[in-house]
Amino acid sequence: MKRRPIIAVVGRPNVGKSTFVNRLVGKRQSIVDDCPGVTRDRIYFDVEWLDKQFTVIDTGGIVPGDEDDIMVSIYDQANIACEEADKIIFIVDGKEGVTPVDEDIANILRKSDKPVYLAVNKIDSHTKITMLGDFYSLAIGEPHAISALHGSGGVGDLLEEITADFAADMEEDTEDVIKIAIVGRPNAGKSSIVNALLGEKRVIVSDVSGTTRDSIDSRFIFDDKNFVIIDTAGIRKKSKVDYGVEKFAVDRAIRSIKECDVALLVIDATEAVNGISDQDKKIASIITDAGKGMVIAINKWDLIEDKKSNTVNKFEQKIAKEIPFLDYVPKIYISAVTHQRLNQIFTKVTEVQQERSKRVATGLLNKVVNEAYALNPPQTIRNKRLKIMYSTQAATRPPTFILFANNEDLMKEHYKRYMENKLREAFGFIGTPIRISVRTRGDKK
């Protein structure tokens, strides 16, 4: 399969880069806000425009020469995006005119040896088109008047020019790709894990809480298997989340959980020694409720001092005691800094995905359910006892079972958990939640 062409969208802060990307994607994928520096990492989106398919990279606002650590990182990320891209769209603000920062960026782009297209944004009337003349001074080429917010015709003309030599109707990738969402509280080391796995500074890493705001997708191949790694914003308690950009970022992280196959819940080992936080438990519940597979990664294991042969066992016991509902989830002890056991992430995620996809033969399923029922029949309720007539697996990812009974109201939660445990004993289902639905025989629901 041919690689999709890549277009990088660059420019200084707050010129409308993310609004432009959202216009291309057709929905609000990038976070849009009036404060500069909202988009910090480079974010990849697959776009289809007319019959052309390509990938767009949304980058953080560039301020050349700014010594602020975050701004330097944004500048580095934009540089990497330009290196990866086949073509570059340089967006400037038509209302503000040419700025010294625009000139600095133009000087950098001219050295890239990549085709650069100058898009003058926020031109939403014919009278403002006269302002285009100033932008010839950037020596980038013909300025294109666009309005990313209103989607004026200039956007289509720009795309038509850029994609003129792109192949049409590219063959879709039919390979089975496992999507991994890296989730957890702020500063648990999620971005460091992504960068260590990919072997490059793919995501900005900082000790400033909340550095990653968008969910970042990275494609990766390990052991001939295809993965998409999604780094997400740290999920904090609602009471500590400011409304606005951070709230949207947390919402995006939760949505990434819903769109992934397996979530890697990253827990800081240096904090976990004092107990698993309520927020980690909450994130685990979000993953479970979404029906996604899960692997728990205890990160920063290299910082645990005086490790003994039973240190891991003690951690296992602590986790089992504090989050017993996750006893089916595999745990790995890693270090993003030393790369300790990082490859286990892909091994465990693959195993969990296989468990999520497992289908049980109907005859074997009924045998297990009937034996579990005979071993521990449910208690009678008002002289009535639950009777399970027939069982079947209705779906996978997550494994979903329907038990047909004489009266679904007689199935209590504790007995449903008992049945779940018996199904796990018989069939495994490691790392994946199980759904059990009970229907009264003859019910058409």
MARMAR-178883 format. One line per 8 residues: number of its first residue (from 1); their letters; for each residue x, y, z of C-alpha. Coordinates in steps of 0.2 Angstrom, whole numbers, plus 5000, padded with zeros to 4 digits. Layout:
N
NUM) a) X,Y,Z | ...;
END
This chain:
445
1) mkrrpiia) 5000,5000,5000 | 5006,5017,4996 | 5010,5030,5010 | 4997,5044,5011 | 5005,5061,5007 | 5008,5071,5022 | 5004,5090,5024 | 5011,5100,5039;
9) vvgrpnvg) 5001,5115,5044 | 5013,5128,5053 | 5013,5146,5059 | 5014,5157,5074 | 5002,5155,5088 | 4983,5159,5086 | 4983,5162,5067 | 4970,5148,5065;
17) kstfvnrl) 4980,5132,5061 | 4968,5121,5071 | 4953,5129,5065 | 4959,5126,5047 | 4963,5107,5051 | 4946,5105,5059 | 4939,5112,5042 | 4948,5099,5033;
25) vgkrqsiv) 4944,5084,5044 | 4926,5090,5045 | 4924,5089,5064 | 4932,5097,5079 | 4947,5086,5081 | 4960,5098,5086 | 4956,5109,5102 | 4952,5127,5096;
33) ddcpgvtr) 4954,5141,5109 | 4959,5159,5108 | 4974,5158,5120 | 4991,5155,5111 | 5000,5139,5112 | 4984,5127,5114 | 4991,5115,5102 | 5008,5109,5108;
41) driyfdve) 5012,5093,5100 | 5011,5088,5082 | 4994,5079,5079 | 4990,5068,5064 | 4974,5067,5055 | 4969,5057,5040 | 4959,5067,5027 | 4949,5063,5012;
49) wldkqftv) 4945,5078,5001 | 4936,5074,4985 | 4945,5059,4978 | 4962,5063,4987 | 4967,5055,5003 | 4981,5062,5013 | 4987,5065,5031 | 4988,5082,5039;
57) idtggivp) 4999,5087,5054 | 4993,5100,5065 | 5007,5108,5075 | 5010,5120,5089 | 5012,5139,5086 | 5030,5143,5082 | 5039,5157,5090 | 5058,5156,5084;
65) gdeddimv) 5070,5162,5097 | 5058,5161,5112 | 5068,5153,5126 | 5053,5147,5136 | 5055,5128,5138 | 5037,5124,5131 | 5039,5136,5117 | 5056,5128,5112;
73) siydqani) 5048,5111,5112 | 5034,5117,5101 | 5047,5124,5089 | 5056,5107,5089 | 5040,5098,5086 | 5035,5109,5071 | 5053,5107,5064 | 5051,5088,5064;
81) aceeadki) 5033,5089,5056 | 5041,5099,5042 | 5054,5086,5040 | 5041,5072,5039 | 5029,5082,5027 | 5029,5081,5009 | 5021,5098,5008 | 5019,5113,5020;
89) ifivdgke) 5005,5125,5023 | 5011,5141,5031 | 4996,5150,5039 | 4997,5169,5043 | 4984,5181,5050 | 4977,5192,5037 | 4969,5204,5050 | 4986,5207,5059;
97) gvtpvded) 4997,5208,5043 | 5015,5202,5042 | 5024,5201,5059 | 5042,5199,5063 | 5038,5181,5069 | 5030,5177,5052 | 5046,5183,5044 | 5057,5172,5055;
105) ianilrks) 5046,5157,5051 | 5047,5161,5032 | 5066,5161,5033 | 5066,5144,5041 | 5053,5137,5028 | 5063,5143,5013 | 5077,5132,5019 | 5066,5116,5021;
113) dkpvylav) 5067,5112,5002 | 5049,5107,5003 | 5034,5115,4993 | 5027,5128,5004 | 5010,5136,5002 | 5006,5153,5010 | 4988,5153,5017 | 4982,5171,5023;
121) nkidshtk) 4968,5166,5035 | 4954,5177,5042 | 4950,5184,5025 | 4931,5183,5025 | 4927,5198,5013 | 4932,5204,4996 | 4937,5221,5004 | 4950,5212,5014;
129) itmlgdfy) 4958,5203,4999 | 4968,5219,4996 | 4978,5216,5012 | 4986,5201,5003 | 4999,5212,4995 | 5009,5214,5011 | 5012,5195,5012 | 5022,5194,4996;
137) slaigeph) 5036,5201,5006 | 5038,5184,5014 | 5045,5177,4998 | 5035,5161,5000 | 5025,5162,4984 | 5007,5167,4979 | 4997,5171,4995 | 4980,5161,4996;
145) aisalhgs) 4966,5171,5004 | 4956,5159,5015 | 4944,5159,5030 | 4946,5143,5040 | 4932,5148,5052 | 4919,5151,5038 | 4926,5139,5025 | 4927,5152,5011;
153) ggvgdlle) 4930,5146,4993 | 4949,5150,4995 | 4951,5134,5006 | 4945,5123,4991 | 4956,5132,4979 | 4971,5130,4990 | 4968,5111,4993 | 4965,5109,4974;
161) eitadfaa) 4982,5116,4970 | 4991,5106,4984 | 4983,5090,4980 | 4985,5091,4961 | 4998,5078,4961 | 4991,5066,4974 | 4985,5049,4969 | 4966,5046,4969;
169) dmeedted) 4957,5032,4977 | 4972,5025,4987 | 4969,5007,4993 | 4963,5006,5010 | 4974,4997,5023 | 4965,4981,5028 | 4978,4975,5041 | 4972,4972,5058;
177) vikiaivg) 4979,4987,5069 | 4978,4987,5088 | 4974,5005,5095 | 4982,5008,5112 | 4977,5023,5122 | 4990,5028,5135 | 4980,5035,5150 | 4983,5040,5168;
185) rpnagkss) 4984,5054,5179 | 4996,5069,5175 | 5015,5066,5177 | 5013,5047,5177 | 5025,5046,5163 | 5013,5043,5148 | 5022,5054,5136 | 5039,5047,5141;
193) ivnallge) 5033,5030,5138 | 5027,5035,5120 | 5044,5043,5116 | 5054,5028,5123 | 5043,5016,5113 | 5045,5026,5097 | 5063,5030,5099 | 5060,5049,5095;
201) krvivsdv) 5054,5064,5104 | 5036,5061,5097 | 5027,5070,5111 | 5033,5084,5122 | 5039,5078,5139 | 5039,5090,5153 | 5037,5090,5172 | 5024,5103,5170;
209) sgttrdsi) 5007,5095,5174 | 4996,5095,5159 | 5009,5097,5145 | 5000,5085,5134 | 4983,5092,5129 | 4977,5083,5113 | 4977,5065,5110 | 4992,5060,5099;
217) dsrfifdd) 4991,5046,5087 | 5008,5037,5082 | 5009,5022,5071 | 5021,5008,5076 | 5026,4991,5070 | 5032,4978,5083 | 5035,4960,5080 | 5027,4962,5063;
225) knfviidt) 5011,4968,5071 | 5003,4985,5068 | 4999,4997,5082 | 4992,5014,5084 | 4998,5022,5100 | 4987,5036,5107 | 4995,5048,5120 | 4982,5057,5130;
233) agirkksk) 4981,5071,5142 | 4982,5067,5160 | 4965,5064,5168 | 4963,5074,5184 | 4948,5075,5196 | 4934,5086,5189 | 4935,5098,5204 | 4953,5102,5199;
241) vdygvekf) 4950,5104,5180 | 4948,5122,5174 | 4934,5124,5161 | 4940,5127,5144 | 4955,5120,5135 | 4960,5108,5149 | 4942,5102,5151 | 4941,5098,5132;
249) avdrairs) 4958,5089,5133 | 4951,5078,5147 | 4935,5075,5137 | 4947,5070,5122 | 4956,5058,5133 | 4940,5049,5138 | 4935,5049,5120 | 4951,5041,5116;
257) ikecdval) 4948,5027,5128 | 4931,5024,5120 | 4939,5023,5102 | 4954,5012,5107 | 4955,4993,5108 | 4966,4992,5124 | 4970,5005,5136 | 4987,5005,5145;
265) lvidatea) 4983,5013,5162 | 5000,5021,5168 | 5002,5022,5187 | 5017,5031,5195 | 5026,5018,5206 | 5033,5031,5218 | 5015,5036,5222 | 5007,5019,5222;
273) vngisdqd) 5018,5013,5236 | 5007,5024,5247 | 4991,5017,5239 | 4982,5017,5223 | 4974,5034,5221 | 4955,5036,5219 | 4958,5045,5202 | 4967,5029,5195;
281) kkiasiit) 4952,5019,5201 | 4941,5031,5192 | 4951,5030,5176 | 4950,5011,5177 | 4931,5011,5179 | 4930,5022,5163 | 4940,5009,5154 | 4930,4995,5160;
289) dagkgmvi) 4913,5004,5157 | 4919,5007,5139 | 4921,4989,5137 | 4940,4990,5132 | 4954,4979,5136 | 4966,4985,5149 | 4985,4983,5154 | 4991,4991,5170;
297) ainkwdli) 5009,4998,5168 | 5017,5002,5185 | 5030,5016,5178 | 5045,5023,5186 | 5050,5006,5193 | 5068,5011,5193 | 5065,5023,5207 | 5059,5010,5219;
305) edkksntv) 5073,5008,5231 | 5078,4992,5241 | 5069,4981,5229 | 5068,4963,5235 | 5062,4947,5227 | 5045,4949,5235 | 5043,4968,5230 | 5033,4964,5215;
313) nkfeqkia) 5022,4952,5225 | 5019,4965,5238 | 5013,4977,5224 | 5002,4964,5217 | 4994,4961,5234 | 4991,4980,5236 | 4983,4982,5219 | 4972,4966,5222;
321) keipfldy) 4967,4973,5239 | 4963,4991,5233 | 4956,4987,5216 | 4949,4969,5217 | 4938,4972,5202 | 4954,4972,5191 | 4961,4956,5196 | 4959,4949,5178;
329) vpkiyisa) 4970,4964,5172 | 4988,4960,5168 | 5001,4971,5177 | 5019,4975,5171 | 5032,4985,5180 | 5042,4996,5168 | 5053,5011,5167 | 5052,5024,5153;
337) vthqrlnq) 5069,5031,5157 | 5079,5014,5158 | 5067,5005,5145 | 5065,4991,5157 | 5051,4979,5151 | 5044,4991,5139 | 5042,4978,5125 | 5030,4969,5137;
345) iftkvtev) 5018,4982,5133 | 5015,4976,5115 | 5016,4958,5121 | 5002,4960,5134 | 4992,4972,5123 | 4992,4959,5109 | 4987,4945,5122 | 4973,4956,5129;
353) qqerskrv) 4966,4960,5111 | 4966,4941,5107 | 4956,4938,5123 | 4944,4952,5119 | 4941,4943,5102 | 4939,4926,5109 | 4923,4917,5104 | 4916,4902,5114;
361) atgllnkv) 4907,4887,5106 | 4889,4887,5111 | 4889,4869,5117 | 4905,4872,5128 | 4898,4888,5135 | 4881,4880,5141 | 4891,4866,5149 | 4901,4878,5159;
369) vneayaln) 4886,4888,5164 | 4876,4873,5169 | 4890,4866,5179 | 4892,4883,5188 | 4874,4883,5191 | 4873,4865,5198 | 4889,4869,5209 | 4881,4884,5217;
377) ppqtirnk) 4862,4886,5213 | 4855,4904,5217 | 4845,4907,5232 | 4826,4907,5231 | 4817,4924,5231 | 4799,4924,5237 | 4798,4906,5233 | 4805,4908,5216;
385) rlkimyst) 4822,4902,5210 | 4832,4908,5194 | 4833,4895,5181 | 4845,4897,5166 | 4838,4888,5151 | 4851,4892,5138 | 4867,4903,5135 | 4875,4910,5120;
393) qaatrppt) 4889,4922,5116 | 4881,4937,5107 | 4897,4947,5103 | 4916,4950,5105 | 4926,4965,5110 | 4921,4964,5123 | 4915,4946,5125 | 4896,4948,5128;
401) filfanne) 4885,4933,5134 | 4866,4931,5135 | 4858,4920,5147 | 4840,4915,5144 | 4831,4912,5160 | 4814,4909,5168 | 4814,4927,5175 | 4828,4940,5172;
409) dlmkehyk) 4823,4949,5188 | 4829,4934,5198 | 4847,4937,5193 | 4856,4947,5206 | 4872,4956,5204 | 4882,4945,5215 | 4876,4929,5206 | 4881,4938,5189;
417) rymenklr) 4898,4941,5196 | 4899,4923,5201 | 4895,4918,5183 | 4908,4930,5177 | 4921,4922,5188 | 4917,4905,5182 | 4918,4910,5164 | 4935,4918,5167;
425) eafgfigt) 4941,4902,5176 | 4935,4892,5161 | 4940,4903,5146 | 4952,4916,5153 | 4947,4933,5146 | 4962,4941,5153 | 4962,4959,5153 | 4945,4962,5145;
433) pirisvrt) 4928,4965,5154 | 4914,4953,5151 | 4896,4958,5148 | 4882,4946,5154 | 4864,4950,5149 | 4850,4940,5156 | 4833,4939,5146 | 4817,4930,5151;
441) rgdkk) 4814,4916,5139 | 4803,4922,5125 | 4808,4940,5128 | 4810,4948,5111 | 4822,4962,5117;
END
